[in-house]
Amino acid sequence: MLFAVLCGSASYITLPAVQRLGIPEASPTLPLAAALGLTFSYTVTIGIPLYIEINRAVAHCFPPI
């Protein structure tokens, strides 16, 4: 589940660096604030419980040997 959270949060970690390379004259504050404000809150409120349920479903389908 922790791996799923890290994969889901990779987008808002890399966004400022990619935007700075692609559009050097753009201000990094708005995309960073939007990424942290939207993506982080979504990951905490919806993503983590969803990842837990997916983990339970996969563990139920493939029990340990």
mmCIF file as Biopython writes it, N, C-alpha, C and O atoms, coordinates in Angstrom:
data_model
#
loop_
_atom_site.group_PDB
_atom_site.id
_atom_site.type_symbol
_atom_site.label_atom_id
_atom_site.label_alt_id
_atom_site.label_comp_id
_atom_site.label_asym_id
_atom_site.label_entity_id
_atom_site.label_seq_id
_atom_site.pdbx_PDB_ins_code
_atom_site.Cartn_x
_atom_site.Cartn_y
_atom_site.Cartn_z
_atom_site.occupancy
_atom_site.B_iso_or_equiv
_atom_site.auth_seq_id
_atom_site.auth_asym_id
_atom_site.pdbx_PDB_model_num
ATOM 1   N N  . MET A ? 1  ? 0.817   -1.176  0.000   1.0 0.0 1  A 1 
ATOM 2   C CA . MET A ? 1  ? 0.000   0.000   0.000   1.0 0.0 1  A 1 
ATOM 3   C C  . MET A ? 1  ? 0.871   1.255   0.000   1.0 0.0 1  A 1 
ATOM 4   O O  . MET A ? 1  ? 0.551   2.244   -0.659  1.0 0.0 1  A 1 
ATOM 5   N N  . LEU A ? 2  ? 1.962   1.203   0.738   1.0 0.0 2  A 1 
ATOM 6   C CA . LEU A ? 2  ? 2.866   2.347   0.761   1.0 0.0 2  A 1 
ATOM 7   C C  . LEU A ? 2  ? 3.454   2.610   -0.626  1.0 0.0 2  A 1 
ATOM 8   O O  . LEU A ? 2  ? 3.620   3.765   -1.018  1.0 0.0 2  A 1 
ATOM 9   N N  . PHE A ? 3  ? 3.767   1.563   -1.358  1.0 0.0 3  A 1 
ATOM 10  C CA . PHE A ? 3  ? 4.274   1.721   -2.717  1.0 0.0 3  A 1 
ATOM 11  C C  . PHE A ? 3  ? 3.236   2.408   -3.600  1.0 0.0 3  A 1 
ATOM 12  O O  . PHE A ? 3  ? 3.595   3.248   -4.424  1.0 0.0 3  A 1 
ATOM 13  N N  . ALA A ? 4  ? 1.968   2.071   -3.444  1.0 0.0 4  A 1 
ATOM 14  C CA . ALA A ? 4  ? 0.912   2.708   -4.231  1.0 0.0 4  A 1 
ATOM 15  C C  . ALA A ? 4  ? 0.802   4.190   -3.896  1.0 0.0 4  A 1 
ATOM 16  O O  . ALA A ? 4  ? 0.597   5.010   -4.790  1.0 0.0 4  A 1 
ATOM 17  N N  . VAL A ? 5  ? 0.933   4.538   -2.640  1.0 0.0 5  A 1 
ATOM 18  C CA . VAL A ? 5  ? 0.879   5.946   -2.243  1.0 0.0 5  A 1 
ATOM 19  C C  . VAL A ? 5  ? 2.062   6.709   -2.832  1.0 0.0 5  A 1 
ATOM 20  O O  . VAL A ? 5  ? 1.900   7.832   -3.309  1.0 0.0 5  A 1 
ATOM 21  N N  . LEU A ? 6  ? 3.241   6.111   -2.804  1.0 0.0 6  A 1 
ATOM 22  C CA . LEU A ? 6  ? 4.415   6.773   -3.369  1.0 0.0 6  A 1 
ATOM 23  C C  . LEU A ? 6  ? 4.293   6.943   -4.878  1.0 0.0 6  A 1 
ATOM 24  O O  . LEU A ? 6  ? 4.676   7.980   -5.420  1.0 0.0 6  A 1 
ATOM 25  N N  . CYS A ? 7  ? 3.765   5.940   -5.555  1.0 0.0 7  A 1 
ATOM 26  C CA . CYS A ? 7  ? 3.568   6.060   -7.004  1.0 0.0 7  A 1 
ATOM 27  C C  . CYS A ? 7  ? 2.524   7.128   -7.324  1.0 0.0 7  A 1 
ATOM 28  O O  . CYS A ? 7  ? 2.690   7.888   -8.278  1.0 0.0 7  A 1 
ATOM 29  N N  . GLY A ? 8  ? 1.470   7.190   -6.548  1.0 0.0 8  A 1 
ATOM 30  C CA . GLY A ? 8  ? 0.435   8.191   -6.775  1.0 0.0 8  A 1 
ATOM 31  C C  . GLY A ? 8  ? 0.900   9.607   -6.492  1.0 0.0 8  A 1 
ATOM 32  O O  . GLY A ? 8  ? 0.395   10.554  -7.095  1.0 0.0 8  A 1 
ATOM 33  N N  . SER A ? 9  ? 1.843   9.765   -5.594  1.0 0.0 9  A 1 
ATOM 34  C CA . SER A ? 9  ? 2.303   11.105  -5.250  1.0 0.0 9  A 1 
ATOM 35  C C  . SER A ? 9  ? 3.471   11.568  -6.100  1.0 0.0 9  A 1 
ATOM 36  O O  . SER A ? 9  ? 3.926   12.700  -5.938  1.0 0.0 9  A 1 
ATOM 37  N N  . ALA A ? 10 ? 3.963   10.751  -6.980  1.0 0.0 10 A 1 
ATOM 38  C CA . ALA A ? 10 ? 5.113   11.135  -7.803  1.0 0.0 10 A 1 
ATOM 39  C C  . ALA A ? 10 ? 4.788   12.298  -8.725  1.0 0.0 10 A 1 
ATOM 40  O O  . ALA A ? 10 ? 5.684   13.067  -9.072  1.0 0.0 10 A 1 
ATOM 41  N N  . SER A ? 11 ? 3.540   12.448  -9.129  1.0 0.0 11 A 1 
ATOM 42  C CA . SER A ? 11 ? 3.195   13.510  -10.071 1.0 0.0 11 A 1 
ATOM 43  C C  . SER A ? 11 ? 3.367   14.893  -9.461  1.0 0.0 11 A 1 
ATOM 44  O O  . SER A ? 11 ? 3.868   15.793  -10.135 1.0 0.0 11 A 1 
ATOM 45  N N  . TYR A ? 12 ? 2.976   15.090  -8.225  1.0 0.0 12 A 1 
ATOM 46  C CA . TYR A ? 12 ? 3.108   16.432  -7.661  1.0 0.0 12 A 1 
ATOM 47  C C  . TYR A ? 12 ? 4.497   16.695  -7.101  1.0 0.0 12 A 1 
ATOM 48  O O  . TYR A ? 12 ? 4.815   17.829  -6.744  1.0 0.0 12 A 1 
ATOM 49  N N  . ILE A ? 13 ? 5.323   15.668  -7.020  1.0 0.0 13 A 1 
ATOM 50  C CA . ILE A ? 13 ? 6.707   15.874  -6.623  1.0 0.0 13 A 1 
ATOM 51  C C  . ILE A ? 13 ? 7.532   16.349  -7.821  1.0 0.0 13 A 1 
ATOM 52  O O  . ILE A ? 13 ? 8.399   17.211  -7.678  1.0 0.0 13 A 1 
ATOM 53  N N  . THR A ? 14 ? 7.264   15.794  -8.983  1.0 0.0 14 A 1 
ATOM 54  C CA . THR A ? 14 ? 8.068   16.124  -10.170 1.0 0.0 14 A 1 
ATOM 55  C C  . THR A ? 14 ? 7.516   17.290  -10.973 1.0 0.0 14 A 1 
ATOM 56  O O  . THR A ? 14 ? 8.222   17.818  -11.832 1.0 0.0 14 A 1 
ATOM 57  N N  . LEU A ? 15 ? 6.309   17.702  -10.732 1.0 0.0 15 A 1 
ATOM 58  C CA . LEU A ? 15 ? 5.694   18.759  -11.533 1.0 0.0 15 A 1 
ATOM 59  C C  . LEU A ? 15 ? 6.506   20.058  -11.577 1.0 0.0 15 A 1 
ATOM 60  O O  . LEU A ? 15 ? 6.735   20.565  -12.675 1.0 0.0 15 A 1 
ATOM 61  N N  . PRO A ? 16 ? 6.953   20.624  -10.463 1.0 0.0 16 A 1 
ATOM 62  C CA . PRO A ? 16 ? 7.692   21.893  -10.557 1.0 0.0 16 A 1 
ATOM 63  C C  . PRO A ? 16 ? 8.978   21.777  -11.373 1.0 0.0 16 A 1 
ATOM 64  O O  . PRO A ? 16 ? 9.315   22.692  -12.125 1.0 0.0 16 A 1 
ATOM 65  N N  . ALA A ? 17 ? 9.695   20.674  -11.235 1.0 0.0 17 A 1 
ATOM 66  C CA . ALA A ? 17 ? 10.940  20.516  -11.989 1.0 0.0 17 A 1 
ATOM 67  C C  . ALA A ? 17 ? 10.676  20.394  -13.488 1.0 0.0 17 A 1 
ATOM 68  O O  . ALA A ? 17 ? 11.381  20.996  -14.298 1.0 0.0 17 A 1 
ATOM 69  N N  . VAL A ? 18 ? 9.666   19.616  -13.852 1.0 0.0 18 A 1 
ATOM 70  C CA . VAL A ? 18 ? 9.349   19.446  -15.269 1.0 0.0 18 A 1 
ATOM 71  C C  . VAL A ? 18 ? 8.842   20.754  -15.860 1.0 0.0 18 A 1 
ATOM 72  O O  . VAL A ? 18 ? 9.203   21.111  -16.982 1.0 0.0 18 A 1 
ATOM 73  N N  . GLN A ? 19 ? 8.014   21.465  -15.119 1.0 0.0 19 A 1 
ATOM 74  C CA . GLN A ? 19 ? 7.495   22.732  -15.627 1.0 0.0 19 A 1 
ATOM 75  C C  . GLN A ? 19 ? 8.602   23.760  -15.773 1.0 0.0 19 A 1 
ATOM 76  O O  . GLN A ? 19 ? 8.599   24.532  -16.732 1.0 0.0 19 A 1 
ATOM 77  N N  . ARG A ? 20 ? 9.529   23.788  -14.862 1.0 0.0 20 A 1 
ATOM 78  C CA . ARG A ? 20 ? 10.638  24.742  -14.946 1.0 0.0 20 A 1 
ATOM 79  C C  . ARG A ? 20 ? 11.512  24.459  -16.171 1.0 0.0 20 A 1 
ATOM 80  O O  . ARG A ? 20 ? 12.027  25.390  -16.791 1.0 0.0 20 A 1 
ATOM 81  N N  . LEU A ? 21 ? 11.681  23.189  -16.518 1.0 0.0 21 A 1 
ATOM 82  C CA . LEU A ? 21 ? 12.458  22.851  -17.713 1.0 0.0 21 A 1 
ATOM 83  C C  . LEU A ? 21 ? 11.686  23.175  -18.990 1.0 0.0 21 A 1 
ATOM 84  O O  . LEU A ? 21 ? 12.266  23.666  -19.959 1.0 0.0 21 A 1 
ATOM 85  N N  . GLY A ? 22 ? 10.389  22.902  -18.994 1.0 0.0 22 A 1 
ATOM 86  C CA . GLY A ? 22 ? 9.583   23.105  -20.191 1.0 0.0 22 A 1 
ATOM 87  C C  . GLY A ? 22 ? 9.254   24.559  -20.470 1.0 0.0 22 A 1 
ATOM 88  O O  . GLY A ? 22 ? 9.290   24.997  -21.620 1.0 0.0 22 A 1 
ATOM 89  N N  . ILE A ? 23 ? 8.935   25.307  -19.428 1.0 0.0 23 A 1 
ATOM 90  C CA . ILE A ? 23 ? 8.563   26.721  -19.574 1.0 0.0 23 A 1 
ATOM 91  C C  . ILE A ? 23 ? 9.371   27.516  -18.551 1.0 0.0 23 A 1 
ATOM 92  O O  . ILE A ? 23 ? 8.888   27.759  -17.445 1.0 0.0 23 A 1 
ATOM 93  N N  . PRO A ? 24 ? 10.583  27.923  -18.897 1.0 0.0 24 A 1 
ATOM 94  C CA . PRO A ? 24 ? 11.444  28.589  -17.910 1.0 0.0 24 A 1 
ATOM 95  C C  . PRO A ? 24 ? 10.887  29.914  -17.379 1.0 0.0 24 A 1 
ATOM 96  O O  . PRO A ? 24 ? 11.167  30.284  -16.239 1.0 0.0 24 A 1 
ATOM 97  N N  . GLU A ? 25 ? 10.101  30.632  -18.191 1.0 0.0 25 A 1 
ATOM 98  C CA . GLU A ? 25 ? 9.593   31.930  -17.734 1.0 0.0 25 A 1 
ATOM 99  C C  . GLU A ? 25 ? 8.328   31.818  -16.887 1.0 0.0 25 A 1 
ATOM 100 O O  . GLU A ? 25 ? 7.863   32.825  -16.353 1.0 0.0 25 A 1 
ATOM 101 N N  . ALA A ? 26 ? 7.767   30.635  -16.753 1.0 0.0 26 A 1 
ATOM 102 C CA . ALA A ? 26 ? 6.535   30.447  -15.969 1.0 0.0 26 A 1 
ATOM 103 C C  . ALA A ? 26 ? 6.842   30.469  -14.473 1.0 0.0 26 A 1 
ATOM 104 O O  . ALA A ? 26 ? 7.917   30.059  -14.035 1.0 0.0 26 A 1 
ATOM 105 N N  . SER A ? 27 ? 5.890   30.949  -13.718 1.0 0.0 27 A 1 
ATOM 106 C CA . SER A ? 27 ? 6.025   30.976  -12.264 1.0 0.0 27 A 1 
ATOM 107 C C  . SER A ? 27 ? 5.712   29.586  -11.703 1.0 0.0 27 A 1 
ATOM 108 O O  . SER A ? 27 ? 4.681   29.008  -12.047 1.0 0.0 27 A 1 
ATOM 109 N N  . PRO A ? 28 ? 6.577   29.042  -10.850 1.0 0.0 28 A 1 
ATOM 110 C CA . PRO A ? 28 ? 6.326   27.695  -10.319 1.0 0.0 28 A 1 
ATOM 111 C C  . PRO A ? 28 ? 5.347   27.665  -9.156  1.0 0.0 28 A 1 
ATOM 112 O O  . PRO A ? 28 ? 4.983   26.580  -8.703  1.0 0.0 28 A 1 
ATOM 113 N N  . THR A ? 29 ? 4.909   28.812  -8.656  1.0 0.0 29 A 1 
ATOM 114 C CA . THR A ? 29 ? 4.085   28.813  -7.450  1.0 0.0 29 A 1 
ATOM 115 C C  . THR A ? 29 ? 2.675   28.273  -7.684  1.0 0.0 29 A 1 
ATOM 116 O O  . THR A ? 29 ? 2.178   27.486  -6.878  1.0 0.0 29 A 1 
ATOM 117 N N  . LEU A ? 30 ? 2.026   28.682  -8.769  1.0 0.0 30 A 1 
ATOM 118 C CA . LEU A ? 30 ? 0.656   28.222  -9.002  1.0 0.0 30 A 1 
ATOM 119 C C  . LEU A ? 30 ? 0.576   26.720  -9.265  1.0 0.0 30 A 1 
ATOM 120 O O  . LEU A ? 30 ? -0.250  26.058  -8.635  1.0 0.0 30 A 1 
ATOM 121 N N  . PRO A ? 31 ? 1.381   26.142  -10.154 1.0 0.0 31 A 1 
ATOM 122 C CA . PRO A ? 31 ? 1.307   24.684  -10.332 1.0 0.0 31 A 1 
ATOM 123 C C  . PRO A ? 31 ? 1.687   23.906  -9.078  1.0 0.0 31 A 1 
ATOM 124 O O  . PRO A ? 31 ? 1.106   22.857  -8.800  1.0 0.0 31 A 1 
ATOM 125 N N  . LEU A ? 32 ? 2.651   24.410  -8.323  1.0 0.0 32 A 1 
ATOM 126 C CA . LEU A ? 32 ? 3.036   23.720  -7.096  1.0 0.0 32 A 1 
ATOM 127 C C  . LEU A ? 32 ? 1.910   23.769  -6.071  1.0 0.0 32 A 1 
ATOM 128 O O  . LEU A ? 32 ? 1.606   22.762  -5.431  1.0 0.0 32 A 1 
ATOM 129 N N  . ALA A ? 33 ? 1.293   24.933  -5.916  1.0 0.0 33 A 1 
ATOM 130 C CA . ALA A ? 33 ? 0.182   25.053  -4.967  1.0 0.0 33 A 1 
ATOM 131 C C  . ALA A ? 33 ? -1.004  24.202  -5.406  1.0 0.0 33 A 1 
ATOM 132 O O  . ALA A ? 33 ? -1.651  23.566  -4.574  1.0 0.0 33 A 1 
ATOM 133 N N  . ALA A ? 34 ? -1.295  24.184  -6.700  1.0 0.0 34 A 1 
ATOM 134 C CA . ALA A ? 34 ? -2.409  23.373  -7.190  1.0 0.0 34 A 1 
ATOM 135 C C  . ALA A ? 34 ? -2.121  21.892  -7.021  1.0 0.0 34 A 1 
ATOM 136 O O  . ALA A ? 34 ? -2.996  21.122  -6.625  1.0 0.0 34 A 1 
ATOM 137 N N  . ALA A ? 35 ? -0.892  21.495  -7.323  1.0 0.0 35 A 1 
ATOM 138 C CA . ALA A ? 35 ? -0.544  20.082  -7.198  1.0 0.0 35 A 1 
ATOM 139 C C  . ALA A ? 35 ? -0.604  19.630  -5.751  1.0 0.0 35 A 1 
ATOM 140 O O  . ALA A ? 35 ? -1.150  18.568  -5.454  1.0 0.0 35 A 1 
ATOM 141 N N  . LEU A ? 36 ? -0.049  20.423  -4.853  1.0 0.0 36 A 1 
ATOM 142 C CA . LEU A ? 36 ? -0.077  20.045  -3.439  1.0 0.0 36 A 1 
ATOM 143 C C  . LEU A ? 36 ? -1.478  20.160  -2.855  1.0 0.0 36 A 1 
ATOM 144 O O  . LEU A ? 36 ? -1.898  19.308  -2.073  1.0 0.0 36 A 1 
ATOM 145 N N  . GLY A ? 37 ? -2.201  21.207  -3.231  1.0 0.0 37 A 1 
ATOM 146 C CA . GLY A ? 37 ? -3.545  21.411  -2.682  1.0 0.0 37 A 1 
ATOM 147 C C  . GLY A ? 37 ? -4.545  20.388  -3.164  1.0 0.0 37 A 1 
ATOM 148 O O  . GLY A ? 37 ? -5.389  19.939  -2.388  1.0 0.0 37 A 1 
ATOM 149 N N  . LEU A ? 38 ? -4.471  20.009  -4.424  1.0 0.0 38 A 1 
ATOM 150 C CA . LEU A ? 38 ? -5.443  19.064  -4.979  1.0 0.0 38 A 1 
ATOM 151 C C  . LEU A ? 38 ? -4.983  17.612  -4.860  1.0 0.0 38 A 1 
ATOM 152 O O  . LEU A ? 38 ? -5.702  16.774  -4.316  1.0 0.0 38 A 1 
ATOM 153 N N  . THR A ? 39 ? -3.807  17.322  -5.358  1.0 0.0 39 A 1 
ATOM 154 C CA . THR A ? 39 ? -3.359  15.938  -5.410  1.0 0.0 39 A 1 
ATOM 155 C C  . THR A ? 39 ? -3.083  15.377  -4.027  1.0 0.0 39 A 1 
ATOM 156 O O  . THR A ? 39 ? -3.477  14.250  -3.726  1.0 0.0 39 A 1 
ATOM 157 N N  . PHE A ? 40 ? -2.412  16.146  -3.183  1.0 0.0 40 A 1 
ATOM 158 C CA . PHE A ? 40 ? -2.096  15.658  -1.847  1.0 0.0 40 A 1 
ATOM 159 C C  . PHE A ? 40 ? -3.355  15.406  -1.031  1.0 0.0 40 A 1 
ATOM 160 O O  . PHE A ? 40 ? -3.472  14.375  -0.368  1.0 0.0 40 A 1 
ATOM 161 N N  . SER A ? 41 ? -4.294  16.340  -1.077  1.0 0.0 41 A 1 
ATOM 162 C CA . SER A ? 41 ? -5.527  16.141  -0.304  1.0 0.0 41 A 1 
ATOM 163 C C  . SER A ? 41 ? -6.343  14.976  -0.850  1.0 0.0 41 A 1 
ATOM 164 O O  . SER A ? 41 ? -6.969  14.246  -0.082  1.0 0.0 41 A 1 
ATOM 165 N N  . TYR A ? 42 ? -6.342  14.794  -2.169  1.0 0.0 42 A 1 
ATOM 166 C CA . TYR A ? 42 ? -7.032  13.650  -2.758  1.0 0.0 42 A 1 
ATOM 167 C C  . TYR A ? 42 ? -6.373  12.340  -2.321  1.0 0.0 42 A 1 
ATOM 168 O O  . TYR A ? 42 ? -7.066  11.378  -1.991  1.0 0.0 42 A 1 
ATOM 169 N N  . THR A ? 43 ? -5.046  12.302  -2.317  1.0 0.0 43 A 1 
ATOM 170 C CA . THR A ? 43 ? -4.328  11.092  -1.919  1.0 0.0 43 A 1 
ATOM 171 C C  . THR A ? 43 ? -4.631  10.745  -0.466  1.0 0.0 43 A 1 
ATOM 172 O O  . THR A ? 43 ? -4.825  9.575   -0.136  1.0 0.0 43 A 1 
ATOM 173 N N  . VAL A ? 44 ? -4.673  11.733  0.386   1.0 0.0 44 A 1 
ATOM 174 C CA . VAL A ? 44 ? -4.900  11.475  1.809   1.0 0.0 44 A 1 
ATOM 175 C C  . VAL A ? 44 ? -6.342  11.057  2.068   1.0 0.0 44 A 1 
ATOM 176 O O  . VAL A ? 44 ? -6.577  10.115  2.825   1.0 0.0 44 A 1 
ATOM 177 N N  . THR A ? 45 ? -7.311  11.735  1.458   1.0 0.0 45 A 1 
ATOM 178 C CA . THR A ? 45 ? -8.714  11.459  1.784   1.0 0.0 45 A 1 
ATOM 179 C C  . THR A ? 45 ? -9.303  10.282  1.006   1.0 0.0 45 A 1 
ATOM 180 O O  . THR A ? 45 ? -10.082 9.507   1.563   1.0 0.0 45 A 1 
ATOM 181 N N  . ILE A ? 46 ? -8.951  10.138  -0.248  1.0 0.0 46 A 1 
ATOM 182 C CA . ILE A ? 46 ? -9.555  9.093   -1.075  1.0 0.0 46 A 1 
ATOM 183 C C  . ILE A ? 46 ? -8.546  8.025   -1.467  1.0 0.0 46 A 1 
ATOM 184 O O  . ILE A ? 46 ? -8.867  6.836   -1.465  1.0 0.0 46 A 1 
ATOM 185 N N  . GLY A ? 47 ? -7.333  8.437   -1.802  1.0 0.0 47 A 1 
ATOM 186 C CA . GLY A ? 47 ? -6.343  7.502   -2.329  1.0 0.0 47 A 1 
ATOM 187 C C  . GLY A ? 47 ? -5.929  6.424   -1.344  1.0 0.0 47 A 1 
ATOM 188 O O  . GLY A ? 47 ? -5.966  5.243   -1.687  1.0 0.0 47 A 1 
ATOM 189 N N  . ILE A ? 48 ? -5.538  6.792   -0.136  1.0 0.0 48 A 1 
ATOM 190 C CA . ILE A ? 48 ? -5.054  5.805   0.823   1.0 0.0 48 A 1 
ATOM 191 C C  . ILE A ? 48 ? -6.133  4.782   1.182   1.0 0.0 48 A 1 
ATOM 192 O O  . ILE A ? 48 ? -5.836  3.587   1.167   1.0 0.0 48 A 1 
ATOM 193 N N  . PRO A ? 49 ? -7.379  5.184   1.507   1.0 0.0 49 A 1 
ATOM 194 C CA . PRO A ? 49 ? -8.402  4.156   1.749   1.0 0.0 49 A 1 
ATOM 195 C C  . PRO A ? 49 ? -8.667  3.280   0.523   1.0 0.0 49 A 1 
ATOM 196 O O  . PRO A ? 49 ? -8.915  2.082   0.659   1.0 0.0 49 A 1 
ATOM 197 N N  . LEU A ? 50 ? -8.616  3.872   -0.669  1.0 0.0 50 A 1 
ATOM 198 C CA . LEU A ? 50 ? -8.803  3.089   -1.882  1.0 0.0 50 A 1 
ATOM 199 C C  . LEU A ? 50 ? -7.669  2.092   -2.074  1.0 0.0 50 A 1 
ATOM 200 O O  . LEU A ? 50 ? -7.918  0.945   -2.444  1.0 0.0 50 A 1 
ATOM 201 N N  . TYR A ? 51 ? -6.425  2.506   -1.830  1.0 0.0 51 A 1 
ATOM 202 C CA . TYR A ? 51 ? -5.285  1.606   -1.953  1.0 0.0 51 A 1 
ATOM 203 C C  . TYR A ? 51 ? -5.371  0.463   -0.933  1.0 0.0 51 A 1 
ATOM 204 O O  . TYR A ? 51 ? -4.988  -0.669  -1.230  1.0 0.0 51 A 1 
ATOM 205 N N  . ILE A ? 52 ? -5.869  0.761   0.251   1.0 0.0 52 A 1 
ATOM 206 C CA . ILE A ? 52 ? -6.026  -0.285  1.271   1.0 0.0 52 A 1 
ATOM 207 C C  . ILE A ? 52 ? -7.042  -1.331  0.808   1.0 0.0 52 A 1 
ATOM 208 O O  . ILE A ? 52 ? -6.810  -2.531  0.951   1.0 0.0 52 A 1 
ATOM 209 N N  . GLU A ? 53 ? -8.164  -0.872  0.256   1.0 0.0 53 A 1 
ATOM 210 C CA . GLU A ? 53 ? -9.182  -1.812  -0.226  1.0 0.0 53 A 1 
ATOM 211 C C  . GLU A ? 53 ? -8.683  -2.638  -1.410  1.0 0.0 53 A 1 
ATOM 212 O O  . GLU A ? 53 ? -8.975  -3.831  -1.501  1.0 0.0 53 A 1 
ATOM 213 N N  . ILE A ? 54 ? -7.939  -2.019  -2.305  1.0 0.0 54 A 1 
ATOM 214 C CA . ILE A ? 54 ? -7.362  -2.766  -3.425  1.0 0.0 54 A 1 
ATOM 215 C C  . ILE A ? 54 ? -6.377  -3.801  -2.900  1.0 0.0 54 A 1 
ATOM 216 O O  . ILE A ? 54 ? -6.340  -4.930  -3.390  1.0 0.0 54 A 1 
ATOM 217 N N  . ASN A ? 55 ? -5.585  -3.423  -1.911  1.0 0.0 55 A 1 
ATOM 218 C CA . ASN A ? 55 ? -4.642  -4.357  -1.307  1.0 0.0 55 A 1 
ATOM 219 C C  . ASN A ? 55 ? -5.363  -5.535  -0.670  1.0 0.0 55 A 1 
ATOM 220 O O  . ASN A ? 55 ? -4.920  -6.676  -0.804  1.0 0.0 55 A 1 
ATOM 221 N N  . ARG A ? 56 ? -6.466  -5.274  0.018   1.0 0.0 56 A 1 
ATOM 222 C CA . ARG A ? 56 ? -7.247  -6.361  0.626   1.0 0.0 56 A 1 
ATOM 223 C C  . ARG A ? 56 ? -7.838  -7.283  -0.431  1.0 0.0 56 A 1 
ATOM 224 O O  . ARG A ? 56 ? -7.844  -8.502  -0.257  1.0 0.0 56 A 1 
ATOM 225 N N  . ALA A ? 57 ? -8.338  -6.710  -1.529  1.0 0.0 57 A 1 
ATOM 226 C CA . ALA A ? 57 ? -8.926  -7.527  -2.598  1.0 0.0 57 A 1 
ATOM 227 C C  . ALA A ? 57 ? -7.881  -8.409  -3.252  1.0 0.0 57 A 1 
ATOM 228 O O  . ALA A ? 57 ? -8.137  -9.581  -3.527  1.0 0.0 57 A 1 
ATOM 229 N N  . VAL A ? 58 ? -6.708  -7.854  -3.503  1.0 0.0 58 A 1 
ATOM 230 C CA . VAL A ? 58 ? -5.627  -8.646  -4.117  1.0 0.0 58 A 1 
ATOM 231 C C  . VAL A ? 58 ? -5.168  -9.727  -3.149  1.0 0.0 58 A 1 
ATOM 232 O O  . VAL A ? 58 ? -4.930  -10.862 -3.562  1.0 0.0 58 A 1 
ATOM 233 N N  . ALA A ? 59 ? -5.039  -9.396  -1.870  1.0 0.0 59 A 1 
ATOM 234 C CA . ALA A ? 59 ? -4.625  -10.390 -0.874  1.0 0.0 59 A 1 
ATOM 235 C C  . ALA A ? 59 ? -5.667  -11.481 -0.718  1.0 0.0 59 A 1 
ATOM 236 O O  . ALA A ? 59 ? -5.319  -12.624 -0.423  1.0 0.0 59 A 1 
ATOM 237 N N  . HIS A ? 60 ? -6.947  -11.153 -0.911  1.0 0.0 60 A 1 
ATOM 238 C CA . HIS A ? 60 ? -8.000  -12.162 -0.816  1.0 0.0 60 A 1 
ATOM 239 C C  . HIS A ? 60 ? -7.955  -13.100 -2.020  1.0 0.0 60 A 1 
ATOM 240 O O  . HIS A ? 60 ? -8.187  -14.301 -1.880  1.0 0.0 60 A 1 
ATOM 241 N N  . CYS A ? 61 ? -7.658  -12.563 -3.195  1.0 0.0 61 A 1 
ATOM 242 C CA . CYS A ? 61 ? -7.587  -13.385 -4.408  1.0 0.0 61 A 1 
ATOM 243 C C  . CYS A ? 61 ? -6.346  -14.268 -4.445  1.0 0.0 61 A 1 
ATOM 244 O O  . CYS A ? 61 ? -6.370  -15.365 -5.004  1.0 0.0 61 A 1 
ATOM 245 N N  . PHE A ? 62 ? -5.262  -13.782 -3.848  1.0 0.0 62 A 1 
ATOM 246 C CA . PHE A ? 62 ? -3.992  -14.510 -3.861  1.0 0.0 62 A 1 
ATOM 247 C C  . PHE A ? 62 ? -3.517  -14.705 -2.422  1.0 0.0 62 A 1 
ATOM 248 O O  . PHE A ? 62 ? -2.641  -13.974 -1.958  1.0 0.0 62 A 1 
ATOM 249 N N  . PRO A ? 63 ? -4.083  -15.681 -1.712  1.0 0.0 63 A 1 
ATOM 250 C CA . PRO A ? 63 ? -3.681  -15.879 -0.326  1.0 0.0 63 A 1 
ATOM 251 C C  . PRO A ? 63 ? -2.226  -16.383 -0.249  1.0 0.0 63 A 1 
ATOM 252 O O  . PRO A ? 63 ? -1.723  -16.996 -1.190  1.0 0.0 63 A 1 
ATOM 253 N N  . PRO A ? 64 ? -1.569  -16.115 0.881   1.0 0.0 64 A 1 
ATOM 254 C CA . PRO A ? 64 ? -0.173  -16.582 1.023   1.0 0.0 64 A 1 
ATOM 255 C C  . PRO A ? 64 ? -0.111  -18.104 1.046   1.0 0.0 64 A 1 
ATOM 256 O O  . PRO A ? 64 ? -1.041  -18.777 1.490   1.0 0.0 64 A 1 
ATOM 257 N N  . ILE A ? 65 ? 0.975   -18.611 0.570   1.0 0.0 65 A 1 
ATOM 258 C CA . ILE A ? 65 ? 1.137   -20.076 0.500   1.0 0.0 65 A 1 
ATOM 259 C C  . ILE A ? 65 ? 1.626   -20.606 1.818   1.0 0.0 65 A 1 
ATOM 260 O O  . ILE A ? 65 ? 1.824   -21.813 1.962   1.0 0.0 65 A 1 
#
